[in-house]
Amino acid sequence: GAGAARAQRGRRARAPRGKATVVPCGAAGGAAPAGGYCEAAETCVRRPTRTVTVGDVKIGSEHRIAVQTMATTLTHDVEATVAQIKRCADLGIDIVRITVQGMREAKACEFIKKRLLEDGYTTPLVADIHFTPKVALVAADHVDKIRVNPGNFTDGRKSFDTIDVLGEDDIKQAQAQIEEAFAPLVKKLKEKNKALRIGVNHGSLAERILFQYGDSPEGMVASAMEFGEICRKYDYHNFVFSMKSSNPKVMVEAYRQLAREMYKRGWDYPLHLGVTEAGGGADGRIKSAVGIGALLIDGLGDTVRVSLTEDPEFEAKPCLALRAVAEASLGKGVATFAEPSGRREGQVARRECNFPMDVPLNVDGSVLTAVTAAELGGYDTKQLCDRFGLRLRKDGDVQKDWKSVDAVVVNGALTPKAVANIKALLDVPVGVLCPPSNNLPDGVTVMLEASAVAAPVPERVGGCALVFSGGESPAEIAKAVANAKPRFMLLKPKSQDGVTFLARRFFANIAACEGAKAIPVMLWFRYLAAAGMTEDDIVIKSSADFGSLFVDSFGEGMLWEADMLSSEHLIESSFNLLQASRMRISKTEFISCPSCGRTLFNLQDTTAKIKERTGHLPGVRIAVMGCIVNGPGEMADADFGYVGSGVGKVDLYVKYDCVKRAINSENAVDALVGLIKEHGRWTDPAEAEE
């Protein structure tokens, strides 16, 4: 009844309240490939897709991956919009989307396109449409592509408690209403040979879809299929799909489910990849690379957009870096192997591991770092704390903090000063790993190459850790584990080429080994400096590699080495990557939209102010949205929401529920802090220790 329906509001994961019914497509089905959701299980092969034409840009598997961004200007400000699009195009962006919320903006598209062509820019334009089918019809005359959101193209602004019962007739009636509103646009796009993106967003699914499926990947796929079926009914095929979420794990699974469904139906439409509301700075780049990179490495994706809370020009470099990841991955992999986990069918679960009692690993994801014995021996107490993220109290005591490393790998001959600092780390406690040596302090974990362990290893406090390259057979793994009885294992590939597939095979092999399947595994990846590569390139590539495994729950921690990145940068990025992969939450998470012409306040400045006030709250998720275009569903993955509701006005949300309306923007950050305190999620920032 209505009471039960209302009780669901505000839950982070909304469960379906009715039986899900997928409309039969009537199309000839296709055979599932060896990879299940992608072409191959053991190597990167690009999924074959048809060519979709967007202006003079081609999207599809026979073409290079296209990179996109979205203008943040007011669309009716033609001069500012044209200038921004030109800056993006000059940096390598292929396609630019613009906000079209009304007739004024739809008509402005004509003049934007004209000005670009006069200046020699053929960059295709995409009109971003929400709520307004009539506006889409006007915009289609002037742009190269229309993006529609199935969640609000016909359903309007979101509410979540109006449906109590949903029968087959209700579903058919709703689908008929969608067709009535959507078909005129489909026919016009077909007539004009314009393109379409069916852009599903996890946070703005229609109420009917939520009732049937919950806010799940299954619901996202069902929503996309309904709109795809209408396109096909009118013999229109110049379209792509996207399945965006601010949660990279949800996003990856949604795209995989969509790919499975398209293989099943024999469809070959291209995929537009993106993690929505990724945020800004390093966080936004890492979160995007985790989700987008995981799919590209499996050969999925034909065009990409990295959504940052920054000016759109800054999205170009990470987009281009992700395209480079995709191109470098093609053909890389390992020999065919059996993967028993059910992962390719969508069954992903954390490994059940036995964590050691005498090595202080973090069960949600451990961060390791490497240092030479000479470096370690040169640190005084403050330098030791700074290097490993420890907290030095005024009384001289050293403690762990939220951003402290869990274990340190020490390489090289140990000096007396290095030994003293090892003992200090062990006392905190921080784990310490060293190669075999005669002067190892008690509690150090001895690091052994698995290939060199031919006899039983003597037991000691701290035990040992085995280093594998990933090429070992199940028998070789079983033998080394039986002899060493390791506290944990490290997977350190000889090369980063095809590392995702090598690691999947390694985890398949240890799953087949009774003695190894419950031992934690740390991923140890090293990235060498290469000509022409920037720090951003390394972060994007590394995040794609680690993230492609973490989203499938492969790996219980990480050791990230890169010649071009400082140790401080690597440790900070490791924590960011674990959080992006929904493993270890070490700080406040901000889900902030990238801004567009609908934004009702300065999103970058406001986000910075909110971060300054609330950035010390590990485990709290805050959504910062410039407008409510996608409905309160955009709060689906956040605890609290800060949303522009009018000029100078802000609404505050707790999960799905709007709890404070039309607050003056100058008081809104204080009101947000008060709301967090009211719900018991606030702690005062720690005072700095001298």
C-alpha positions in Angstrom: 0.0 0.0 0.0 0.9 3.7 0.0 2.6 3.4 3.5 4.9 0.6 2.3 5.7 2.6 -0.8 6.6 5.7 1.2 8.7 3.6 3.6 11.0 2.9 0.7 11.9 6.5 0.1 15.4 7.5 1.2 17.0 4.0 1.1 20.4 3.9 -0.5 19.5 0.8 -2.6 15.8 0.9 -3.6 14.4 -2.6 -4.0 11.8 -3.3 -6.7 8.2 -3.4 -5.5 6.7 -5.2 -8.4 7.5 -8.0 -10.8 9.9 -6.8 -13.5 8.6 -7.3 -17.0 10.9 -6.8 -20.0 9.1 -6.2 -23.2 10.1 -8.9 -25.9 12.1 -7.2 -28.6 10.9 -9.4 -31.5 14.4 -9.2 -33.0 16.6 -12.2 -33.9 18.8 -13.1 -31.0 22.5 -13.6 -31.1 24.9 -16.0 -29.5 26.7 -14.8 -26.4 30.5 -14.5 -27.1 33.2 -16.2 -25.0 33.5 -13.1 -22.8 29.9 -13.1 -21.8 29.4 -9.4 -21.9 32.4 -8.8 -24.2 34.1 -10.4 -27.1 36.8 -12.4 -25.4 37.5 -13.7 -21.8 41.2 -13.6 -21.9 42.2 -10.7 -24.1 41.1 -7.2 -25.2 39.0 -7.4 -28.4 36.8 -4.4 -29.3 33.1 -5.2 -29.4 31.9 -4.9 -33.0 29.4 -2.0 -33.3 27.7 -0.3 -36.2 28.8 3.2 -37.3 26.7 6.1 -35.9 27.2 9.4 -37.7 27.3 12.6 -35.7 28.0 15.5 -38.0 31.3 14.6 -39.6 32.4 12.3 -36.7 31.9 8.6 -36.9 31.2 6.5 -33.7 31.6 2.8 -33.8 34.2 -0.1 -33.6 35.6 0.7 -37.1 36.6 4.2 -35.9 38.8 5.7 -33.3 37.1 6.2 -29.9 35.5 9.7 -30.0 36.0 12.0 -27.0 33.3 14.4 -25.7 32.7 17.1 -23.2 29.8 19.5 -22.3 29.8 23.3 -22.3 29.1 25.0 -19.0 28.1 28.4 -20.5 24.5 29.7 -20.7 23.5 28.4 -24.1 21.7 31.6 -25.0 25.0 33.4 -24.6 26.1 32.5 -28.1 29.5 34.3 -28.0 30.5 32.6 -24.8 29.3 29.2 -25.9 31.1 29.4 -29.2 34.3 30.5 -27.6 34.2 27.6 -25.1 33.4 25.0 -27.8 36.4 26.3 -29.9 38.7 26.0 -26.9 37.6 22.4 -26.4 38.0 21.5 -30.1 41.5 23.0 -30.1 42.4 20.6 -27.3 41.3 17.5 -29.2 37.6 17.2 -28.2 35.6 15.6 -31.0 32.0 16.3 -29.9 30.5 19.0 -27.5 27.1 18.8 -25.8 25.2 21.9 -24.8 22.3 22.5 -22.4 18.9 23.0 -24.2 16.3 23.5 -21.5 13.9 25.7 -23.4 12.9 27.2 -26.7 15.3 30.2 -26.3 18.2 27.7 -26.0 16.9 25.6 -28.9 16.8 28.6 -31.2 20.3 29.7 -30.0 21.7 26.4 -31.3 21.2 27.7 -34.9 23.4 30.7 -34.3 26.0 28.7 -32.4 26.3 26.2 -35.2 26.5 29.0 -37.8 29.2 30.9 -35.9 31.3 27.8 -35.5 31.1 27.0 -39.2 32.0 30.6 -40.1 35.1 30.2 -37.9 36.1 26.9 -39.5 34.9 24.6 -36.7 32.9 21.5 -37.7 32.7 20.2 -34.2 29.3 18.3 -33.9 26.9 19.7 -31.3 24.6 17.6 -29.0 21.5 19.1 -27.5 21.0 17.9 -23.9 17.2 17.4 -23.4 15.3 16.8 -20.2 11.5 17.0 -19.7 10.8 18.8 -23.0 10.0 16.7 -26.1 8.8 19.8 -28.0 12.1 21.6 -27.4 13.9 18.5 -28.7 12.0 18.7 -32.0 13.2 22.4 -32.5 16.8 21.7 -31.5 16.9 18.8 -33.9 16.9 21.3 -36.8 20.1 22.9 -35.7 22.3 20.3 -33.9 23.9 17.0 -35.0 22.6 14.9 -32.1 20.0 14.8 -29.4 20.6 13.3 -26.0 17.4 12.2 -24.2 17.1 10.8 -20.6 14.5 8.0 -20.6 13.9 8.8 -16.9 12.4 12.2 -17.5 11.8 12.6 -21.2 8.1 11.9 -20.7 7.7 11.4 -16.9 8.7 14.9 -15.8 10.1 15.7 -12.4 10.7 13.0 -9.9 8.4 11.7 -7.2 8.7 8.3 -5.6 5.5 7.5 -3.8 2.6 7.8 -6.3 2.5 4.2 -7.5 1.1 1.5 -5.2 0.1 -1.2 -7.7 1.5 -1.8 -11.2 0.0 -4.4 -13.6 0.7 -5.5 -17.1 -1.9 -3.0 -18.5 -0.3 -0.2 -16.5 3.1 -1.0 -18.0 1.7 -1.2 -21.5 -0.1 2.1 -21.1 3.1 3.8 -19.8 5.1 2.4 -22.8 2.4 3.7 -25.2 2.7 7.2 -23.6 6.5 7.0 -24.1 6.1 6.1 -27.7 3.6 8.9 -28.3 6.0 11.5 -27.0 9.2 10.0 -28.3 8.2 8.8 -31.8 8.0 12.3 -33.4 11.6 13.0 -32.4 12.7 9.6 -33.7 11.0 10.2 -37.1 12.5 13.7 -37.4 16.1 12.5 -36.5 15.7 9.7 -39.1 14.4 12.2 -41.7 17.3 14.6 -41.1 19.9 11.9 -40.6 20.7 13.2 -37.2 22.0 11.1 -34.3 20.6 10.2 -30.8 21.9 9.2 -27.5 19.6 7.2 -25.2 21.3 8.4 -22.0 20.1 6.5 -18.9 21.1 7.9 -15.5 21.1 5.7 -12.4 19.9 8.6 -10.3 16.9 9.6 -12.5 15.1 6.4 -13.4 11.4 6.8 -14.0 9.1 6.0 -11.0 7.6 3.0 -12.9 11.0 1.5 -13.5 12.0 2.0 -9.9 8.8 0.3 -8.8 9.6 -2.7 -11.1 13.4 -3.0 -10.7 14.6 -0.7 -7.9 17.4 1.7 -8.7 19.4 -1.1 -10.1 21.5 -1.9 -13.3 18.6 -4.1 -14.4 16.3 -1.1 -14.3 18.7 1.0 -16.2 18.9 -1.7 -18.9 15.1 -2.1 -19.1 14.7 1.7 -19.4 17.2 1.8 -22.3 15.6 -1.1 -24.1 12.2 0.5 -24.1 13.5 3.6 -25.9 15.7 1.4 -28.2 12.7 -0.6 -29.2 10.8 2.5 -30.3 13.8 3.6 -32.4 13.9 0.2 -34.1 10.1 0.1 -34.6 10.6 3.2 -36.9 13.6 1.7 -38.6 15.9 4.3 -37.0 19.4 3.0 -36.0 21.6 6.1 -35.8 21.8 6.0 -32.0 24.0 5.1 -29.1 23.4 4.1 -25.5 24.9 5.3 -22.2 24.3 3.9 -18.7 25.8 6.5 -16.3 26.1 6.4 -12.5 28.2 8.2 -9.9 29.1 4.8 -8.5 31.7 3.2 -10.8 30.7 -0.4 -9.7 27.1 0.3 -10.6 28.1 1.9 -13.8 30.3 -1.0 -14.9 27.7 -3.6 -14.1 25.0 -1.6 -16.0 27.1 -1.4 -19.1 28.0 -5.1 -18.9 24.3 -6.0 -18.5 23.4 -3.8 -21.4 26.1 -5.5 -23.5 24.8 -8.9 -22.6 21.3 -7.9 -23.5 22.4 -6.5 -26.8 24.3 -9.7 -27.6 21.2 -11.7 -26.7 19.1 -9.6 -29.1 21.6 -9.3 -31.9 22.0 -5.5 -31.5 25.2 -3.7 -32.3 24.7 -0.1 -31.2 27.7 1.8 -29.9 28.3 2.7 -26.2 29.0 6.1 -24.8 30.9 5.7 -21.6 31.0 7.9 -18.5 30.8 8.1 -14.7 28.4 10.9 -14.0 29.0 13.5 -11.3 32.6 12.2 -10.8 33.7 15.4 -9.0 36.9 17.4 -9.7 40.6 17.2 -9.3 42.3 13.8 -8.7 39.2 12.3 -7.3 37.2 12.9 -10.4 39.9 11.6 -12.7 40.5 8.5 -10.7 36.8 7.7 -10.3 36.2 8.1 -14.0 39.3 6.0 -14.9 38.1 3.2 -12.6 34.7 2.9 -14.3 35.5 3.9 -17.9 38.9 2.1 -17.9 37.4 -1.2 -16.7 35.1 -1.3 -19.6 37.6 -0.1 -22.3 40.0 -2.8 -21.2 37.3 -5.4 -22.0 36.8 -3.8 -25.4 33.5 -2.0 -24.6 33.0 1.6 -25.5 33.1 3.7 -28.6 33.0 7.3 -27.2 33.9 8.6 -23.8 33.3 11.7 -21.6 35.0 12.4 -18.3 32.5 14.5 -16.2 34.6 16.9 -14.0 33.5 19.8 -11.8 35.9 21.9 -13.8 35.8 23.9 -17.0 35.2 21.5 -19.9 38.6 22.2 -21.4 40.1 20.3 -18.5 38.2 17.1 -19.5 40.2 16.8 -22.7 43.4 15.3 -21.3 41.8 12.6 -19.2 39.5 11.7 -22.1 42.5 11.4 -24.4 44.4 9.4 -21.8 41.6 6.9 -21.5 41.5 6.5 -25.3 45.2 5.8 -25.2 44.5 3.1 -22.5 41.9 1.5 -24.8 44.2 1.6 -27.8 47.2 0.2 -25.9 45.0 -2.6 -24.5 43.9 -4.0 -27.8 45.2 -7.5 -28.4 46.8 -7.7 -25.0 45.9 -10.6 -22.7 46.8 -14.2 -21.8 46.2 -17.7 -23.0 42.6 -19.1 -22.6 41.7 -20.0 -19.0 38.7 -21.2 -17.1 37.1 -18.5 -14.9 34.9 -20.2 -12.3 33.7 -17.2 -10.3 30.5 -16.3 -12.3 31.9 -12.8 -12.7 31.0 -12.7 -16.4 27.4 -13.5 -15.6 27.3 -10.6 -13.2 27.9 -12.5 -9.9 30.5 -10.5 -8.1 31.3 -10.9 -4.4 34.3 -10.1 -2.1 36.6 -13.0 -1.5 36.3 -14.5 2.0 39.8 -14.0 3.3 41.6 -14.9 6.5 43.5 -11.8 7.5 46.6 -12.3 9.6 46.6 -11.3 13.3 50.2 -10.2 13.4 50.2 -8.0 10.3 47.9 -4.9 10.5 46.2 -5.1 7.1 42.9 -3.3 6.5 40.0 -5.7 5.6 38.4 -3.0 3.4 41.6 -2.5 1.4 45.2 -2.0 2.4 47.6 0.7 1.2 51.2 -0.3 0.9 54.2 1.8 0.0 57.9 1.0 -0.9 61.0 2.7 0.4 64.7 1.9 0.3 66.5 1.1 3.5 68.8 4.1 3.0 65.8 6.4 2.8 64.2 4.9 5.8 67.4 5.2 7.9 67.5 8.9 7.1 64.1 9.8 8.6 63.7 11.4 12.0 60.4 10.9 13.8 58.5 13.7 12.1 59.8 12.7 8.7 58.8 9.2 9.4 55.3 10.3 10.2 55.1 12.6 7.1 56.3 9.9 4.8 53.8 7.2 5.9 50.8 9.4 6.9 51.1 8.9 10.6 50.1 11.3 13.3 52.7 12.7 15.7 51.1 13.8 18.9 52.3 16.6 21.1 53.5 14.1 23.7 55.7 12.4 21.1 53.4 9.4 20.6 53.0 8.2 17.0 49.5 7.0 16.0 47.7 5.8 12.8 45.4 8.2 11.1 42.7 7.8 8.4 45.4 8.2 5.7 48.2 6.1 7.3 49.7 3.4 5.2 49.1 -0.2 6.4 52.5 -1.7 5.5 55.8 -0.7 4.1 58.1 -2.6 1.8 61.7 -2.0 2.6 64.3 -2.8 -0.1 68.1 -2.9 0.4 70.6 -3.7 3.1 69.4 -2.6 6.5 71.4 -0.1 8.5 71.1 0.3 12.3 69.1 3.5 11.8 66.8 1.7 9.3 66.3 -1.1 11.8 65.4 1.4 14.5 62.7 3.0 12.3 61.4 -0.4 11.4 60.9 -1.1 15.0 59.1 2.3 15.4 56.8 1.4 12.6 56.0 -2.0 14.0 55.2 -0.4 17.4 52.5 1.9 15.8 51.6 -0.7 14.4 52.4 -0.5 10.7 53.4 -3.7 8.9 56.9 -4.0 7.5 58.0 -6.3 4.7 61.7 -7.0 4.0 63.6 -9.5 1.8 65.4 -12.2 3.8 68.2 -10.9 6.0 70.1 -11.8 9.1 69.2 -8.7 11.1 65.4 -8.5 10.7 63.6 -7.3 13.8 60.9 -9.5 15.3 57.5 -8.8 13.7 58.9 -8.1 10.2 57.1 -10.0 7.4 59.7 -11.7 5.3 59.1 -11.2 1.6 59.8 -14.2 -0.6 59.7 -14.9 -4.3 57.2 -17.7 -4.7 59.4 -19.4 -7.4 62.3 -19.6 -4.9 60.3 -21.4 -2.1 61.3 -25.0 -2.5 61.2 -26.1 1.2 59.1 -25.4 4.3 59.7 -21.9 5.7 60.3 -21.5 9.4 57.5 -19.8 11.3 58.1 -16.4 12.9 56.1 -13.4 14.2 55.0 -11.5 11.1 55.4 -14.6 9.0 56.1 -14.3 5.4 54.5 -12.9 2.2 54.8 -14.6 -1.2 55.5 -12.6 -4.3 53.9 -14.0 -7.5 54.3 -12.8 -11.1 50.9 -14.1 -12.2 52.3 -16.7 -14.6 52.3 -19.5 -12.0 50.2 -22.7 -12.5 47.8 -23.8 -9.8 50.2 -26.6 -8.9 53.1 -24.1 -8.5 50.9 -21.8 -6.4 49.8 -24.7 -4.2 53.4 -25.8 -3.6 54.7 -22.4 -2.7 51.7 -21.8 -0.3 52.1 -25.1 1.4 55.8 -24.5 2.1 55.6 -20.9 3.1 52.1 -20.7 4.8 52.1 -16.9 3.9 50.2 -14.2 5.8 49.3 -12.7 2.4 50.4 -12.7 -1.2 51.5 -10.0 -3.6 50.8 -10.1 -7.3 53.7 -8.3 -9.0 53.5 -8.8 -12.8 56.6 -8.6 -14.9 54.8 -6.2 -17.3 51.7 -4.1 -17.1 50.6 -5.2 -20.6 47.3 -7.2 -20.3 47.6 -7.1 -16.5 43.8 -7.2 -16.0 43.6 -10.6 -17.8 46.7 -11.9 -16.1 45.3 -11.0 -12.7 41.9 -12.6 -13.4 43.7 -15.8 -14.4 45.8 -15.6 -11.2 42.7 -15.3 -9.0 41.0 -18.2 -10.9 44.1 -20.3 -10.2 44.2 -19.5 -6.5 40.5 -20.1 -6.2 41.3 -23.7 -7.4 43.9 -24.1 -4.7 42.4 -25.0 -1.3 45.3 -23.7 0.6 45.5 -20.3 -1.2 41.9 -19.3 -1.9 41.4 -17.5 1.5 44.8 -15.7 1.6 44.6 -11.9 1.0 46.3 -10.6 -2.2 47.9 -7.2 -2.7 48.2 -5.9 -6.2 51.7 -4.6 -6.8 51.9 -2.6 -10.0 54.8 -0.5 -11.2 54.7 2.1 -14.0 57.9 3.2 -15.6 58.5 6.6 -17.0 57.9 6.8 -20.8 58.6 9.5 -23.3 55.6 11.8 -23.8 53.7 10.6 -20.8 52.5 13.0 -18.2 51.5 12.5 -14.5 47.9 12.6 -15.5 48.5 9.8 -18.1 50.1 7.6 -15.4 47.2 8.2 -13.0 44.6 7.4 -15.6 46.4 4.3 -16.8 47.1 3.0 -13.3 43.5 3.7 -12.1 42.2 1.8 -15.1 44.4 -1.2 -14.3 43.8 -1.3 -10.5 40.1 -0.3 -10.9 39.4 -3.0 -13.5 40.2 -5.6 -10.8 38.8 -3.9 -7.8 35.3 -3.4 -9.3 35.2 -7.2 -9.6 36.5 -7.6 -6.0 39.8 -9.0 -7.1 42.5 -7.8 -4.7 42.5 -6.9 -1.0 45.0 -4.0 -1.2 47.6 -2.3 -3.4 51.2 -1.2 -3.8 51.4 1.4 -6.5 54.8 2.4 -7.8 55.4 5.0 -10.5 58.6 6.7 -11.5 56.9 10.0 -12.4 54.8 10.3 -9.2 56.0 11.3 -5.7 55.5 8.9 -2.8 53.0 11.4 -1.3 51.0 11.5 -4.5 51.0 7.7 -4.8 49.7 7.2 -1.3 47.0 9.8 -1.6 45.9 8.4 -5.0 45.9 4.9 -3.6 43.3 5.9 -0.9 41.3 7.7 -3.6 41.4 4.7 -5.8 40.2 2.3 -3.1 37.4 4.7 -2.3 36.4 5.1 -6.0 36.2 1.3 -6.2 33.8 1.3 -3.2 36.3 -0.6 -1.0 37.9 1.5 1.7 36.2 4.9 2.6 38.9 7.2 4.1 37.4 10.6 3.6 34.2 12.5 2.7 33.0 11.6 -0.8 31.6 14.4 -2.9 29.3 13.6 -5.8 29.3 16.8 -7.8 28.0 17.4 -11.2 30.2 19.0 -13.9 28.1 22.1 -14.3 26.2 23.2 -17.4 23.9 26.0 -18.6 21.2 24.9 -16.1 23.5 25.4 -13.0 22.0 27.9 -10.6 25.2 28.8 -8.7 29.0 28.8 -9.1 29.4 25.1 -8.8 33.2 25.0 -8.5 33.4 27.7 -5.8 30.5 26.2 -3.9 31.9 22.7 -4.0 35.3 24.1 -2.8 33.5 25.8 0.2 31.6 22.6 1.1 34.8 20.5 0.9 36.6 23.0 3.1 33.9 22.7 5.8 33.1 18.9 5.5 36.1 17.2 4.0 37.1 15.6 7.3 34.1 13.2 7.6 35.2 9.7 6.4 32.2 7.7 5.2 29.9 10.6 4.6 28.8 11.1 1.0 27.6 14.6 -0.1 26.0 15.4 -3.4 26.5 18.9 -4.8 24.1 19.5 -7.8 23.7 22.7 -9.7 20.0 22.0 -10.4 17.4 19.3 -9.9 17.2 18.4 -13.6 17.4 14.7 -12.9 15.2 14.7 -9.9 15.9 13.7 -6.3 17.1 10.4 -7.6 20.4 12.1 -8.1 20.8 11.8 -4.3 20.6 8.0 -4.7 24.2 7.4 -3.8 24.6 10.2 -1.3 23.8 10.7 2.4 23.2 14.5 2.0 22.4 16.6 -1.0 23.0 20.3 -1.7 20.9 21.3 -4.8 20.2 24.5 -6.6 16.4 25.1 -6.7 16.3 28.7 -8.0 18.4 31.8 -8.4 20.1 32.2 -5.1 18.1 29.4 -3.5 19.2 25.9 -2.4 17.3 22.8 -1.3 18.9 20.3 1.1 18.3 16.6 0.9 18.8 13.6 3.2 19.1 10.7 0.8 16.0 10.9 -1.4 14.1 13.3 0.8 14.1 17.1 0.4 14.1 18.3 4.1 14.9 22.0 3.7 13.7 24.1 0.8 14.6 27.5 -0.7 17.4 28.3 1.7 19.3 31.5 0.8 22.6 30.4 -0.8 24.7 32.6 1.5 23.4 30.5 4.4 23.2 27.1 2.7 26.6 25.7 3.6 26.0 26.5 7.3 22.6 24.8 7.0 24.2 21.7 5.4 26.6 21.4 8.3 23.7 21.8 10.7 21.9 19.0 8.9 24.9 16.7 9.1 25.1 17.4 12.9 21.4 16.8 13.3 21.7 13.3 11.8 24.7 12.4 14.0 27.3 12.3 11.2 29.4 15.2 12.3 32.8 15.1 14.1 34.9 18.1 14.8 38.2 18.4 12.7 41.2 17.1 14.5 43.5 19.8 15.9 46.9 19.9 14.3 49.7 18.4 16.4 53.0 20.2 16.6 
